[in-house]
Amino acid sequence: MTDEHSIFIGGKPFMNYVTAVVMQFTMKGATGVVVKSRGKFISRAVDVVEVARNRFLKDQIDVRNIKIGSEEFVNKEGRNVRVSTLEIALGKK
Amino acid sequence: MTDEHSIFIGGKPFMNYVTAVVMQFTMKGATGVVVKSRGKFISRAVDVVEVARNRFLKDQIDVRNIKIGSEEFVNKEGRNVRVSTLEIALGKK
C-alpha cells in the first residue's frame, strides 16, 4: 500500500480526517487506507475510523488489521522518550 | 476468558494498570488478559500494554487480537452519545 493511502491523525478539526478517509475510498479509488496515529491522538484515530465506517461508509469498508507499537526518540532536553503508535488498516468490502 | 482476566483502563495512576496486567500473568496464573478501554482512555490502554510487554514482560507475552468498536448510550441530557472502544487481548508466549 502506498503512502498516498495513509492518513496521519493530528490536531486538525475532527471532520477533516473523517472526510479524508471517505474521500480516499469514494473519490481516489483506494481499495485500502491506513489510519496512523501516535500518543494522545490514538483515541482520536479510533473515533475517525468508527465515524467513517458506521456513518459515512456503512457496509462499504471493514477493519482489516490493527497494529500497536512504540517509537523511541530523543526529545529536545536530550532524554529518551517512548510514544505508543496505532495503525488501523481499512479495506473496501 | 473470564472477567477475572479483564482490566478496564480509567483515570487511576498509570502504573496501577501496568502492575495489574503484570500481576495477572505472573501471580494469578493467567494465560490471557484483555485490556479494555473507552473514549479518551484508549490512548492510555495502548500505553499500558506497550509498557507491560516491552519493559516488564519482555518476550513473555504478545498481542493476540485487537478490536475496535462503538457503544451508544443516552447521556444525562437525554441525547444519544457514541463512544469508541478498544480491546487488546494479550497472551502468554
N, CA and C atoms of all chains as a GROMACS GRO file, in nm:
protein
  558
    1MET      N    1   0.085  -0.120   0.000
    1MET     CA    2   0.000   0.000   0.000
    1MET      C    3   0.089   0.125   0.000
    2THR      N    4   0.063   0.220  -0.085
    2THR     CA    5   0.149   0.338  -0.093
    2THR      C    6   0.110   0.440   0.014
    3ASP      N    7   0.200   0.534   0.041
    3ASP     CA    8   0.176   0.638   0.140
    3ASP      C    9   0.059   0.728   0.102
    4GLU      N   10   0.032   0.733  -0.024
    4GLU     CA   11  -0.082   0.809  -0.077
    4GLU      C   12  -0.211   0.772  -0.002
    5HIS      N   13  -0.221   0.645   0.041
    5HIS     CA   14  -0.342   0.599   0.108
    5HIS      C   15  -0.325   0.586   0.260
    6SER      N   16  -0.228   0.661   0.314
    6SER     CA   17  -0.214   0.667   0.460
    6SER      C   18  -0.264   0.802   0.508
    7ILE      N   19  -0.333   0.802   0.620
    7ILE     CA   20  -0.381   0.926   0.680
    7ILE      C   21  -0.328   0.933   0.822
    8PHE      N   22  -0.254   1.040   0.850
    8PHE     CA   23  -0.194   1.055   0.982
    8PHE      C   24  -0.279   1.148   1.067
    9ILE      N   25  -0.326   1.100   1.181
    9ILE     CA   26  -0.419   1.177   1.264
    9ILE      C   27  -0.344   1.274   1.356
   10GLY      N   28  -0.383   1.402   1.351
   10GLY     CA   29  -0.322   1.505   1.435
   10GLY      C   30  -0.427   1.595   1.495
   11GLY      N   31  -0.393   1.724   1.511
   11GLY     CA   32  -0.479   1.816   1.584
   11GLY      C   33  -0.573   1.900   1.500
   12LYS      N   34  -0.585   1.871   1.370
   12LYS     CA   35  -0.680   1.947   1.286
   12LYS      C   36  -0.824   1.910   1.325
   13PRO      N   37  -0.922   1.988   1.274
   13PRO     CA   38  -1.062   1.956   1.309
   13PRO      C   39  -1.097   1.811   1.275
   14PHE      N   40  -1.172   1.749   1.365
   14PHE     CA   41  -1.204   1.607   1.356
   14PHE      C   42  -1.257   1.565   1.219
   15MET      N   43  -1.352   1.642   1.166
   15MET     CA   44  -1.416   1.601   1.041
   15MET      C   45  -1.322   1.605   0.921
   16ASN      N   46  -1.213   1.682   0.931
   16ASN     CA   47  -1.113   1.679   0.823
   16ASN      C   48  -1.062   1.537   0.800
   17TYR      N   49  -1.040   1.466   0.910
   17TYR     CA   50  -0.984   1.331   0.899
   17TYR      C   51  -1.088   1.231   0.849
   18VAL      N   52  -1.210   1.247   0.899
   18VAL     CA   53  -1.317   1.158   0.852
   18VAL      C   54  -1.336   1.177   0.702
   19THR      N   55  -1.342   1.304   0.659
   19THR     CA   56  -1.358   1.334   0.517
   19THR      C   57  -1.242   1.277   0.436
   20ALA      N   58  -1.121   1.287   0.489
   20ALA     CA   59  -1.004   1.235   0.417
   20ALA      C   60  -1.016   1.084   0.394
   21VAL      N   61  -1.062   1.012   0.495
   21VAL     CA   62  -1.080   0.866   0.481
   21VAL      C   63  -1.188   0.837   0.376
   22VAL      N   64  -1.301   0.906   0.388
   22VAL     CA   65  -1.414   0.883   0.298
   22VAL      C   66  -1.373   0.914   0.153
   23MET      N   67  -1.303   1.026   0.136
   23MET     CA   68  -1.257   1.068   0.002
   23MET      C   69  -1.164   0.965  -0.061
   24GLN      N   70  -1.075   0.909   0.018
   24GLN     CA   71  -0.983   0.808  -0.036
   24GLN      C   72  -1.061   0.694  -0.101
   25PHE      N   73  -1.166   0.649  -0.034
   25PHE     CA   74  -1.242   0.536  -0.086
   25PHE      C   75  -1.337   0.577  -0.200
   26THR      N   76  -1.399   0.695  -0.187
   26THR     CA   77  -1.505   0.730  -0.282
   26THR      C   78  -1.456   0.806  -0.404
   27MET      N   79  -1.352   0.890  -0.387
   27MET     CA   80  -1.306   0.976  -0.497
   27MET      C   81  -1.172   0.931  -0.554
   28LYS      N   82  -1.085   0.878  -0.470
   28LYS     CA   83  -0.949   0.844  -0.514
   28LYS      C   84  -0.935   0.697  -0.553
   29GLY      N   85  -1.044   0.623  -0.542
   29GLY     CA   86  -1.041   0.483  -0.583
   29GLY      C   87  -0.955   0.391  -0.499
   30ALA      N   88  -0.928   0.429  -0.376
   30ALA     CA   89  -0.846   0.343  -0.290
   30ALA      C   90  -0.923   0.215  -0.255
   31THR      N   91  -0.852   0.102  -0.251
   31THR     CA   92  -0.913  -0.022  -0.202
   31THR      C   93  -0.875  -0.045  -0.056
   32GLY      N   94  -0.773   0.030  -0.012
   32GLY     CA   95  -0.729   0.021   0.127
   32GLY      C   96  -0.675   0.154   0.176
   33VAL      N   97  -0.699   0.185   0.301
   33VAL     CA   98  -0.649   0.308   0.363
   33VAL      C   99  -0.595   0.271   0.501
   34VAL      N  100  -0.478   0.327   0.536
   34VAL     CA  101  -0.424   0.304   0.670
   34VAL      C  102  -0.432   0.433   0.751
   35VAL      N  103  -0.500   0.427   0.865
   35VAL     CA  104  -0.511   0.541   0.955
   35VAL      C  105  -0.404   0.524   1.063
   36LYS      N  106  -0.310   0.621   1.068
   36LYS     CA  107  -0.196   0.612   1.159
   36LYS      C  108  -0.205   0.717   1.270
   37SER      N  109  -0.158   0.682   1.388
   37SER     CA  110  -0.165   0.777   1.500
   37SER      C  111  -0.058   0.745   1.603
   38ARG      N  112  -0.034   0.846   1.685
   38ARG     CA  113   0.069   0.837   1.790
   38ARG      C  114   0.019   0.906   1.916
   39GLY      N  115   0.062   0.855   2.032
   39GLY     CA  116   0.036   0.922   2.160
   39GLY      C  117  -0.110   0.954   2.184
   40LYS      N  118  -0.136   1.080   2.224
   40LYS     CA  119  -0.272   1.118   2.263
   40LYS      C  120  -0.371   1.117   2.146
   41PHE      N  121  -0.319   1.112   2.022
   41PHE     CA  122  -0.409   1.111   1.906
   41PHE      C  123  -0.464   0.972   1.872
   42ILE      N  124  -0.420   0.872   1.947
   42ILE     CA  125  -0.466   0.735   1.923
   42ILE      C  126  -0.617   0.722   1.943
   43SER      N  127  -0.670   0.781   2.051
   43SER     CA  128  -0.815   0.774   2.077
   43SER      C  129  -0.892   0.837   1.961
   44ARG      N  130  -0.837   0.947   1.911
   44ARG     CA  131  -0.898   1.019   1.800
   44ARG      C  132  -0.900   0.937   1.672
   45ALA      N  133  -0.794   0.862   1.649
   45ALA     CA  134  -0.786   0.778   1.529
   45ALA      C  135  -0.898   0.674   1.531
   46VAL      N  136  -0.923   0.616   1.649
   46VAL     CA  137  -1.032   0.518   1.660
   46VAL      C  138  -1.166   0.586   1.632
   47ASP      N  139  -1.185   0.706   1.687
   47ASP     CA  140  -1.309   0.782   1.660
   47ASP      C  141  -1.326   0.807   1.510
   48VAL      N  142  -1.221   0.848   1.443
   48VAL     CA  143  -1.227   0.876   1.298
   48VAL      C  144  -1.272   0.752   1.223
   49VAL      N  145  -1.212   0.639   1.254
   49VAL     CA  146  -1.246   0.514   1.186
   49VAL      C  147  -1.391   0.474   1.215
   50GLU      N  148  -1.431   0.485   1.341
   50GLU     CA  149  -1.567   0.444   1.378
   50GLU      C  150  -1.673   0.531   1.310
   51VAL      N  151  -1.649   0.662   1.304
   51VAL     CA  152  -1.745   0.750   1.238
   51VAL      C  153  -1.746   0.725   1.087
   52ALA      N  154  -1.630   0.706   1.029
   52ALA     CA  155  -1.623   0.681   0.884
   52ALA      C  156  -1.696   0.551   0.848
   53ARG      N  157  -1.672   0.446   0.923
   53ARG     CA  158  -1.728   0.317   0.881
   53ARG      C  159  -1.872   0.296   0.926
   54ASN      N  160  -1.916   0.364   1.033
   54ASN     CA  161  -2.055   0.345   1.078
   54ASN      C  162  -2.151   0.448   1.021
   55ARG      N  163  -2.100   0.566   0.986
   55ARG     CA  164  -2.191   0.670   0.940
   55ARG      C  165  -2.179   0.696   0.790
   56PHE      N  166  -2.056   0.715   0.742
   56PHE     CA  167  -2.039   0.759   0.604
   56PHE      C  168  -2.017   0.645   0.504
   57LEU      N  169  -1.955   0.539   0.548
   57LEU     CA  170  -1.924   0.428   0.457
   57LEU      C  171  -1.982   0.298   0.509
   58LYS      N  172  -2.102   0.308   0.564
   58LYS     CA  173  -2.166   0.192   0.626
   58LYS      C  174  -2.177   0.077   0.526
   59ASP      N  175  -2.136  -0.043   0.567
   59ASP     CA  176  -2.138  -0.165   0.485
   59ASP      C  177  -2.047  -0.158   0.362
   60GLN      N  178  -1.961  -0.056   0.354
   60GLN     CA  179  -1.871  -0.046   0.239
   60GLN      C  180  -1.727  -0.079   0.273
   61ILE      N  181  -1.688  -0.058   0.398
   61ILE     CA  182  -1.550  -0.087   0.437
   61ILE      C  183  -1.549  -0.171   0.565
   62ASP      N  184  -1.437  -0.239   0.585
   62ASP     CA  185  -1.419  -0.303   0.716
   62ASP      C  186  -1.274  -0.290   0.763
   63VAL      N  187  -1.256  -0.323   0.891
   63VAL     CA  188  -1.123  -0.315   0.951
   63VAL      C  189  -1.048  -0.443   0.914
   64ARG      N  190  -0.933  -0.428   0.848
   64ARG     CA  191  -0.855  -0.544   0.805
   64ARG      C  192  -0.753  -0.586   0.910
   65ASN      N  193  -0.690  -0.486   0.970
   65ASN     CA  194  -0.582  -0.517   1.063
   65ASN      C  195  -0.559  -0.398   1.156
   66ILE      N  196  -0.523  -0.428   1.279
   66ILE     CA  197  -0.490  -0.322   1.376
   66ILE      C  198  -0.357  -0.359   1.440
   67LYS      N  199  -0.265  -0.263   1.441
   67LYS     CA  200  -0.133  -0.288   1.500
   67LYS      C  201  -0.102  -0.181   1.604
   68ILE      N  202  -0.045  -0.223   1.716
   68ILE     CA  203   0.008  -0.125   1.811
   68ILE      C  204   0.158  -0.141   1.818
   69GLY      N  205   0.226  -0.034   1.861
   69GLY     CA  206   0.371  -0.040   1.872
   69GLY      C  207   0.423   0.078   1.952
   70SER      N  208   0.555   0.091   1.954
   70SER     CA  209   0.620   0.201   2.026
   70SER      C  210   0.724   0.263   1.935
   71GLU      N  211   0.742   0.394   1.947
   71GLU     CA  212   0.853   0.461   1.881
   71GLU      C  213   0.935   0.530   1.988
   72GLU      N  214   1.067   0.521   1.976
   72GLU     CA  215   1.155   0.588   2.072
   72GLU      C  216   1.223   0.703   2.000
   73PHE      N  217   1.233   0.815   2.069
   73PHE     CA  218   1.310   0.926   2.012
   73PHE      C  219   1.370   1.007   2.126
   74VAL      N  220   1.463   1.097   2.089
   74VAL     CA  221   1.528   1.182   2.188
   74VAL      C  222   1.460   1.318   2.183
   75ASN      N  223   1.408   1.365   2.295
   75ASN     CA  224   1.339   1.494   2.295
   75ASN      C  225   1.438   1.610   2.304
   76LYS      N  226   1.386   1.734   2.306
   76LYS     CA  227   1.478   1.847   2.298
   76LYS      C  228   1.559   1.868   2.425
   77GLU      N  229   1.518   1.802   2.535
   77GLU     CA  230   1.602   1.803   2.657
   77GLU      C  231   1.706   1.691   2.655
   78GLY      N  232   1.712   1.616   2.545
   78GLY     CA  233   1.812   1.510   2.533
   78GLY      C  234   1.773   1.379   2.600
   79ARG      N  235   1.647   1.365   2.641
   79ARG     CA  236   1.603   1.241   2.705
   79ARG      C  237   1.535   1.146   2.608
   80ASN      N  238   1.553   1.017   2.632
   80ASN     CA  239   1.482   0.916   2.553
   80ASN      C  240   1.335   0.914   2.590
   81VAL      N  241   1.250   0.924   2.489
   81VAL     CA  242   1.107   0.925   2.512
   81VAL      C  243   1.044   0.812   2.430
   82ARG      N  244   0.947   0.743   2.491
   82ARG     CA  245   0.874   0.639   2.420
   82ARG      C  246   0.734   0.689   2.392
   83VAL      N  247   0.685   0.667   2.272
   83VAL     CA  248   0.547   0.704   2.241
   83VAL      C  249   0.479   0.583   2.176
   84SER      N  250   0.352   0.560   2.214
   84SER     CA  251   0.277   0.448   2.156
   84SER      C  252   0.224   0.486   2.017
   85THR      N  253   0.208   0.385   1.932
   85THR     CA  254   0.153   0.406   1.799
   85THR      C  255   0.038   0.308   1.774
   86LEU      N  256  -0.054   0.351   1.690
   86LEU     CA  257  -0.166   0.264   1.650
   86LEU      C  258  -0.189   0.283   1.500
   87GLU      N  259  -0.199   0.172   1.429
   87GLU     CA  260  -0.231   0.176   1.286
   87GLU      C  261  -0.353   0.090   1.260
   88ILE      N  262  -0.450   0.147   1.193
   88ILE     CA  263  -0.572   0.073   1.158
   88ILE      C  264  -0.582   0.065   1.006
   89ALA      N  265  -0.577  -0.057   0.953
   89ALA     CA  266  -0.588  -0.077   0.808
   89ALA      C  267  -0.733  -0.105   0.772
   90LEU      N  268  -0.786  -0.024   0.683
   90LEU     CA  269  -0.925  -0.037   0.637
   90LEU      C  270  -0.926  -0.087   0.494
   91GLY      N  271  -1.025  -0.167   0.460
   91GLY     CA  272  -1.035  -0.217   0.322
   91GLY      C  273  -1.177  -0.208   0.272
   92LYS      N  274  -1.188  -0.194   0.140
   92LYS     CA  275  -1.319  -0.192   0.077
   92LYS      C  276  -1.378  -0.334   0.083
   93LYS      N  277  -1.507  -0.345   0.112
   93LYS     CA  278  -1.571  -0.477   0.119
   93LYS      C  279  -1.588  -0.536  -0.020
   94MET      N  280  -1.261  -1.666   2.805
   94MET     CA  281  -1.182  -1.594   2.907
   94MET      C  282  -1.278  -1.527   3.007
   95THR      N  283  -1.253  -1.544   3.134
   95THR     CA  284  -1.344  -1.488   3.235
   95THR      C  285  -1.313  -1.340   3.259
   96ASP      N  286  -1.408  -1.271   3.322
   96ASP     CA  287  -1.391  -1.129   3.353
   96ASP      C  288  -1.276  -1.104   3.450
   97GLU      N  289  -1.247  -1.207   3.526
   97GLU     CA  290  -1.134  -1.204   3.619
   97GLU      C  291  -1.006  -1.155   3.548
   98HIS      N  292  -0.994  -1.190   3.421
   98HIS     CA  293  -0.873  -1.155   3.348
   98HIS      C  294  -0.893  -1.037   3.252
   99SER      N  295  -0.992  -0.953   3.281
   99SER     CA  296  -1.010  -0.828   3.206
   99SER      C  297  -0.968  -0.711   3.292
  100ILE      N  298  -0.901  -0.616   3.230
  100ILE     CA  299  -0.860  -0.495   3.302
  100ILE      C  300  -0.917  -0.375   3.228
  101PHE      N  301  -0.995  -0.296   3.301
  101PHE     CA  302  -1.060  -0.181   3.238
  101PHE      C  303  -0.981  -0.055   3.273
  102ILE      N  304  -0.935   0.016   3.170
  102ILE     CA  305  -0.847   0.132   3.190
  102ILE      C  306  -0.929   0.258   3.219
  103GLY      N  307  -0.896   0.327   3.329
  103GLY     CA  308  -0.963   0.452   3.365
  103GLY      C  309  -0.863   0.555   3.410
  104GLY      N  310  -0.904   0.636   3.506
  104GLY     CA  311  -0.823   0.751   3.546
  104GLY      C  312  -0.732   0.732   3.666
  105LYS      N  313  -0.715   0.609   3.713
  105LYS     CA  314  -0.621   0.586   3.825
  105LYS      C  315  -0.477   0.604   3.778
  106PRO      N  316  -0.382   0.608   3.872
  106PRO     CA  317  -0.242   0.626   3.830
  106PRO      C  318  -0.199   0.520   3.728
  107PHE      N  319  -0.125   0.563   3.630
  107PHE     CA  320  -0.086   0.479   3.516
  107PHE      C  321  -0.027   0.344   3.557
  108MET      N  322   0.066   0.347   3.654
  108MET     CA  323   0.135   0.224   3.690
  108MET      C  324   0.044   0.121   3.757
  109ASN      N  325  -0.068   0.167   3.814
  109ASN     CA  326  -0.166   0.070   3.869
  109ASN      C  327  -0.209  -0.030   3.761
  110TYR      N  328  -0.232   0.022   3.641
  110TYR     CA  329  -0.282  -0.064   3.533
  110TYR      C  330  -0.172  -0.155   3.481
  111VAL      N  331  -0.051  -0.100   3.469
  111VAL     CA  332   0.062  -0.182   3.423
  111VAL      C  333   0.082  -0.297   3.523
  112THR      N  334   0.083  -0.262   3.651
  112THR     CA  335   0.101  -0.363   3.756
  112THR      C  336  -0.010  -0.467   3.751
  113ALA      N  337  -0.133  -0.423   3.728
  113ALA     CA  338  -0.246  -0.516   3.721
  113ALA      C  339  -0.226  -0.618   3.609
  114VAL      N  340  -0.180  -0.572   3.492
  114VAL     CA  341  -0.154  -0.663   3.380
  114VAL      C  342  -0.043  -0.761   3.416
  115VAL      N  343   0.067  -0.708   3.469
  115VAL     CA  344   0.182  -0.792   3.503
  115VAL      C  345   0.144  -0.896   3.608
  116MET      N  346   0.068  -0.853   3.710
  116MET     CA  347   0.024  -0.943   3.818
  116MET      C  348  -0.063  -1.057   3.765
  117GLN      N  349  -0.152  -1.025   3.673
  117GLN     CA  350  -0.238  -1.130   3.616
  117GLN      C  351  -0.153  -1.243   3.560
  118PHE      N  352  -0.049  -1.208   3.487
  118PHE     CA  353   0.035  -1.310   3.424
  118PHE      C  354   0.130  -1.378   3.523
  119THR      N  355   0.187  -1.299   3.616
  119THR     CA  356   0.293  -1.355   3.700
  119THR      C  357   0.243  -1.416   3.830
  120MET      N  358   0.134  -1.360   3.887
  120MET     CA  359   0.089  -1.406   4.018
  120MET      C  360  -0.042  -1.485   4.011
  121LYS      N  361  -0.129  -1.446   3.916
  121LYS     CA  362  -0.262  -1.508   3.911
  121LYS      C  363  -0.269  -1.624   3.811
  122GLY      N  364  -0.158  -1.651   3.745
  122GLY     CA  365  -0.154  -1.764   3.653
  122GLY      C  366  -0.238  -1.749   3.527
  123ALA      N  367  -0.268  -1.625   3.488
  123ALA     CA  368  -0.347  -1.605   3.367
  123ALA      C  369  -0.265  -1.643   3.243
  124THR      N  370  -0.332  -1.705   3.144
  124THR     CA  371  -0.266  -1.731   3.016
  124THR      C  372  -0.306  -1.624   2.915
  125GLY      N  373  -0.413  -1.549   2.950
  125GLY     CA  374  -0.458  -1.440   2.864
  125GLY      C  375  -0.519  -1.329   2.947
  126VAL      N  376  -0.500  -1.205   2.904
  126VAL     CA  377  -0.557  -1.088   2.971
  126VAL      C  378  -0.613  -0.996   2.863
  127VAL      N  379  -0.732  -0.941   2.886
  127VAL     CA  380  -0.790  -0.845   2.792
  127VAL      C  381  -0.789  -0.705   2.854
  128VAL      N  382  -0.724  -0.612   2.788
  128VAL     CA  383  -0.719  -0.473   2.834
  128VAL      C  384  -0.828  -0.396   2.758
  129LYS      N  385  -0.926  -0.344   2.834
  129LYS     CA  386  -1.042  -0.278   2.773
  129LYS      C  387  -1.041  -0.128   2.800
  130SER      N  388  -1.088  -0.050   2.704
  130SER     CA  389  -1.088   0.095   2.722
  130SER      C  390  -1.196   0.159   2.636
  131ARG      N  391  -1.228   0.281   2.673
  131ARG     CA  392  -1.333   0.360   2.605
  131ARG      C  393  -1.288   0.503   2.595
  132GLY      N  394  -1.329   0.571   2.485
  132GLY     CA  395  -1.309   0.716   2.473
  132GLY      C  396  -1.166   0.759   2.489
  133LYS      N  397  -1.147   0.864   2.570
  133LYS     CA  398  -1.014   0.924   2.585
  133LYS      C  399  -0.913   0.830   2.651
  134PHE      N  400  -0.961   0.723   2.714
  134PHE     CA  401  -0.868   0.630   2.780
  134PHE      C  402  -0.807   0.527   2.685
  135ILE      N  403  -0.848   0.532   2.558
  135ILE     CA  404  -0.796   0.438   2.460
  135ILE      C  405  -0.644   0.455   2.442
  136SER      N  406  -0.597   0.579   2.432
  136SER     CA  407  -0.453   0.604   2.415
  136SER      C  408  -0.376   0.544   2.533
  137ARG      N  409  -0.433   0.561   2.651
  137ARG     CA  410  -0.374   0.512   2.774
  137ARG      C  411  -0.366   0.360   2.777
  138ALA      N  412  -0.468   0.295   2.725
  138ALA     CA  413  -0.469   0.148   2.720
  138ALA      C  414  -0.352   0.097   2.635
  139VAL      N  415  -0.327   0.165   2.522
  139VAL     CA  416  -0.214   0.124   2.436
  139VAL      C  417  -0.083   0.145   2.511
  140ASP      N  418  -0.071   0.258   2.584
  140ASP     CA  419   0.050   0.283   2.664
  140ASP      C  420   0.070   0.173   2.768
  141VAL      N  421  -0.036   0.134   2.836
  141VAL     CA  422  -0.027   0.030   2.940
  141VAL      C  423   0.026  -0.100   2.879
  142VAL      N  424  -0.032  -0.139   2.766
  142VAL     CA  425   0.010  -0.264   2.701
  142VAL      C  426   0.155  -0.255   2.655
  143GLU      N  427   0.192  -0.142   2.596
  143GLU     CA  428   0.329  -0.127   2.545
  143GLU      C  429   0.433  -0.131   2.657
  144VAL      N  430   0.403  -0.066   2.768
  144VAL     CA  431   0.497  -0.067   2.881
  144VAL      C  432   0.503  -0.207   2.943
  145ALA      N  433   0.388  -0.271   2.958
  145ALA     CA  434   0.386  -0.407   3.016
  145ALA      C  435   0.465  -0.504   2.930
  146ARG      N  436   0.445  -0.500   2.799
  146ARG     CA  437   0.507  -0.604   2.717
  146ARG      C  438   0.651  -0.573   2.678
  147ASN      N  439   0.689  -0.444   2.677
  147ASN     CA  440   0.827  -0.411   2.640
  147ASN      C  441   0.920  -0.397   2.759
  148ARG      N  442   0.865  -0.363   2.875
  148ARG     CA  443   0.952  -0.340   2.989
  148ARG      C  444   0.943  -0.452   3.093
  149PHE      N  445   0.820  -0.486   3.134
  149PHE     CA  446   0.804  -0.579   3.246
  149PHE      C  447   0.789  -0.725   3.206
  150LEU      N  448   0.730  -0.750   3.090
  150LEU     CA  449   0.706  -0.890   3.050
  150LEU      C  450   0.770  -0.916   2.913
  151LYS      N  451   0.887  -0.857   2.893
  151LYS     CA  452   0.957  -0.868   2.764
  151LYS      C  453   0.975  -1.016   2.725
  152ASP      N  454   0.937  -1.048   2.600
  152ASP     CA  455   0.947  -1.184   2.546
  152ASP      C  456   0.858  -1.286   2.617
  153GLN      N  457   0.769  -1.241   2.705
  153GLN     CA  458   0.682  -1.336   2.776
  153GLN      C  459   0.537  -1.331   2.726
  154ILE      N  460   0.495  -1.217   2.672
  154ILE     CA  461   0.356  -1.206   2.623
  154ILE      C  462   0.356  -1.146   2.482
  155ASP      N  463   0.248  -1.172   2.411
  155ASP     CA  464   0.230  -1.099   2.285
  155ASP      C  465   0.084  -1.059   2.265
  156VAL      N  466   0.064  -0.972   2.167
  156VAL     CA  467  -0.071  -0.923   2.137
  156VAL      C  468  -0.139  -1.027   2.050
  157ARG      N  469  -0.253  -1.079   2.097
  157ARG     CA  470  -0.325  -1.183   2.022
  157ARG      C  471  -0.428  -1.123   1.927
  158ASN      N  472  -0.497  -1.020   1.975
  158ASN     CA  473  -0.606  -0.965   1.896
  158ASN      C  474  -0.636  -0.823   1.943
  159ILE      N  475  -0.673  -0.737   1.848
  159ILE     CA  476  -0.713  -0.600   1.882
  159ILE      C  477  -0.846  -0.573   1.814
  160LYS      N  478  -0.942  -0.524   1.891
  160LYS     CA  479  -1.075  -0.493   1.835
  160LYS      C  480  -1.113  -0.350   1.866
  161ILE      N  481  -1.169  -0.282   1.768
  161ILE     CA  482  -1.228  -0.151   1.795
  161ILE      C  483  -1.378  -0.161   1.774
  162GLY      N  484  -1.452  -0.070   1.837
  162GLY     CA  485  -1.596  -0.070   1.823
  162GLY      C  486  -1.655   0.059   1.875
  163SER      N  487  -1.788   0.064   1.882
  163SER     CA  488  -1.860   0.181   1.932
  163SER      C  489  -1.965   0.135   2.031
  164GLU      N  490  -1.987   0.216   2.134
  164GLU     CA  491  -2.101   0.194   2.223
  164GLU      C  492  -2.187   0.318   2.220
  165GLU      N  493  -2.318   0.297   2.214
  165GLU     CA  494  -2.411   0.410   2.216
  165GLU      C  495  -2.483   0.411   2.350
  166PHE      N  496  -2.499   0.528   2.406
  166PHE     CA  497  -2.580   0.539   2.527
  166PHE      C  498  -2.648   0.675   2.532
  167VAL      N  499  -2.743   0.690   2.624
  167VAL     CA  500  -2.814   0.817   2.638
  167VAL      C  501  -2.752   0.890   2.757
  168ASN      N  502  -2.705   1.012   2.735
  168ASN     CA  503  -2.640   1.087   2.845
  168ASN      C  504  -2.744   1.155   2.933
  169LYS      N  505  -2.697   1.225   3.036
  169LYS     CA  506  -2.793   1.277   3.133
  169LYS      C  507  -2.879   1.391   3.077
  170GLU      N  508  -2.839   1.447   2.964
  170GLU     CA  509  -2.924   1.546   2.895
  170GLU      C  510  -3.024   1.478   2.801
  171GLY      N  511  -3.024   1.345   2.798
  171GLY     CA  512  -3.119   1.272   2.714
  171GLY      C  513  -3.077   1.258   2.568
  172ARG      N  514  -2.950   1.290   2.538
  172ARG     CA  515  -2.903   1.278   2.399
  172ARG      C  516  -2.829   1.147   2.376
  173ASN      N  517  -2.840   1.096   2.253
  173ASN     CA  518  -2.764   0.977   2.216
  173ASN      C  519  -2.619   1.013   2.198
  174VAL      N  520  -2.532   0.938   2.262
  174VAL     CA  521  -2.389   0.964   2.253
  174VAL      C  522  -2.320   0.836   2.208
  175ARG      N  523  -2.221   0.852   2.118
  175ARG     CA  524  -2.143   0.739   2.073
  175ARG      C  525  -2.004   0.750   2.134
  176VAL      N  526  -1.950   0.639   2.182
  176VAL     CA  527  -1.814   0.641   2.232
  176VAL      C  528  -1.739   0.523   2.170
  177SER      N  529  -1.612   0.547   2.132
  177SER     CA  530  -1.530   0.441   2.074
  177SER      C  531  -1.477   0.349   2.183
  178THR      N  532  -1.455   0.223   2.147
  178THR     CA  533  -1.397   0.126   2.240
  178THR      C  534  -1.277   0.057   2.175
  179LEU      N  535  -1.185   0.014   2.259
  179LEU     CA  536  -1.068  -0.063   2.212
  179LEU      C  537  -1.043  -0.176   2.310
  180GLU      N  538  -1.025  -0.296   2.258
  180GLU     CA  539  -0.990  -0.411   2.341
  180GLU      C  540  -0.864  -0.475   2.286
  181ILE      N  541  -0.768  -0.496   2.374
  181ILE     CA  542  -0.642  -0.560   2.334
  181ILE      C  543  -0.630  -0.691   2.411
  182ALA      N  544  -0.628  -0.802   2.339
  182ALA     CA  545  -0.613  -0.933   2.403
  182ALA      C  546  -0.465  -0.971   2.402
  183LEU      N  547  -0.414  -1.000   2.522
  183LEU     CA  548  -0.274  -1.039   2.538
  183LEU      C  549  -0.267  -1.186   2.576
  184GLY      N  550  -0.165  -1.255   2.529
  184GLY     CA  551  -0.149  -1.396   2.565
  184GLY      C  552  -0.006  -1.427   2.604
  185LYS      N  553   0.008  -1.529   2.688
  185LYS     CA  554   0.140  -1.576   2.729
  185LYS      C  555   0.204  -1.645   2.609
  186LYS      N  556   0.332  -1.622   2.588
  186LYS     CA  557   0.403  -1.686   2.476
  186LYS      C  558   0.427  -1.834   2.505
   0.00000   0.00000   0.00000
